[in-house]
Amino acid sequence: MATVAGFLGYVNYRAPFLGKALDYLIGAGRNRDDILQITMPEAAAATAYVNSAKARLEEYAAAFFARKIAVEITTQPVVNRELRLFPIDNSKLWNQITFFLVFGNGSCDDLPSAGVGALVIGKNEYRLLQKRFSPAMGRSELEEMVTELNAEFFKAHDLALMVDRVVPRAQERRGIVHMISLCLSEPEFLSLDYTCARIKENGTPGHEGPLQVRSLLGRLHAVFPGQYCAGLSVVHLLSS
């Protein structure tokens, strides 16, 4: 049976970057057989992108549901400072989240020349970090908070080594690890997404084989320019 959840997966297959924007949806459902309603956060970059792709969404909906479907995009005000990612919000509390930034001029296929700064933290603990974090915090105060929340900040030479560091942590806690990074442009982010997919498919050159990585490494999610994210802010401050 064709479901709305299945449709969202189909959109990720047909248009990966549109799928990244739809990660921020607040809700989706079929009010009538011929109408699909998608609710997005008000005044967000992801919402603007979804609105611009309305015709494509209707094309994909017609193909997926095998009938003509009208797509209605509505918005809701955002109460919290940080936008919530639907796939992470609906995952298990004991899962891990890795916020990371790629530094330098290296491409995604040449990450050793760039380097990665990363913060890995439990989903439940991240909710506490969101309440406690302030951009005005000093380095020692940030490091103390990271330690108290049983999180870990580290630098890695490349993305595969970052995965080697975070996958065992997820395995110990019987969960998976979600990944979140900054999206400066669509081509750049899709290249990063492809690199993550290659790691997930083939494993890492370190200790993690493909079967383990496939089962423990979640999807890559985008934070769009101008969008507040406490996790990436911590990575930026501790990397500087």
C-alpha positions, 0 to 999 in steps of 0.5 A, spaced: 500 500 500 502 506 498 503 510 504 505 518 505 512 515 509 513 511 503 512 517 498 517 521 502 522 515 501 521 516 494 522 523 494 529 522 497 530 517 491 528 522 486 531 528 488 536 527 494 536 535 495 529 536 496 529 530 501 534 534 505 529 540 505 523 535 507 527 533 513 524 539 516 517 537 515 512 538 521 507 533 518 504 530 512 498 527 510 492 525 505 486 529 507 483 527 501 485 521 496 487 527 491 490 532 496 497 531 500 498 536 505 505 538 507 506 542 513 513 546 514 516 551 519 515 558 517 520 562 514 525 557 513 530 556 508 528 549 507 520 551 506 522 556 501 526 550 497 520 545 498 515 551 495 519 552 489 519 544 488 511 544 488 510 542 481 516 536 482 512 534 488 506 533 484 509 529 479 512 525 484 506 524 487 502 522 481 507 517 479 508 514 486 500 514 488 498 512 481 493 518 480 493 525 480 495 528 487 495 536 489 500 538 493 498 543 499 504 546 502 502 550 509 507 553 514 507 553 522 510 558 526 517 555 530 517 556 537 524 553 539 530 557 536 532 551 533 528 547 527 527 540 529 529 534 524 523 530 523 527 523 522 531 525 528 525 527 532 522 521 531 528 516 532 529 513 539 532 517 545 538 513 545 541 514 538 547 518 537 547 525 533 554 527 530 555 534 528 560 536 523 564 541 519 569 540 513 574 545 514 579 547 508 579 547 501 579 540 500 573 536 496 569 531 499 574 526 495 580 529 498 578 530 505 585 529 508 587 536 506 581 539 509 580 535 516 573 534 520 571 537 526 565 533 530 561 533 536 558 526 537 552 526 543 546 522 545 539 525 542 537 526 549 543 529 552 543 534 546 536 537 548 540 539 554 545 542 550 540 546 546 538 549 553 545 550 556 549 553 550 550 560 549 555 563 543 558 567 549 561 561 552 568 560 553 572 554 551 573 551 558 566 552 559 564 549 553 569 543 554 566 542 561 559 542 558 561 537 553 564 532 558 558 533 563 553 531 557 557 525 556 559 528 549 565 528 545 568 533 541 574 531 536 578 532 530 579 527 524 583 527 518 577 525 514 570 523 514 571 515 514 576 516 520 570 520 523 565 514 522 570 510 525 570 514 531 562 514 532 560 508 530 562 504 535 559 509 540 552 508 537 553 500 537 555 500 545 548 504 546 544 499 541 542 505 537 544 508 530 548 515 529 545 521 525 549 525 521 548 533 521 553 538 517 552 545 514 550 546 507 553 551 503 551 549 496 547 544 493 552 541 489 557 541 495 552 538 499 550 532 495 557 531 494 558 530 501 552 526 501 555 521 496 561 520 500 557 518 506 553 513 502 560 510 499 562 509 506 556 506 508 556 501 502 563 499 503 566 500 510 572 505 512 579 503 511 580 503 519 576 498 523 569 498 521 566 493 516 560 495 511 555 490 514 556 494 521 556 501 518 550 500 514 546 498 520 549 503 525 550 509 520 544 514 519 542 519 514 546 525 513 542 532 514 543 539 512 543 545 516 542 551 511 545 558 511 542 562 516 539 557 520 541 556 527 544 550 530 547 549 537 551 543 535 554 546 529 555 552 533 559 548 538 563 544 533 565 551 530 567 554 537 571 548 539 575 548 532 577 555 532 
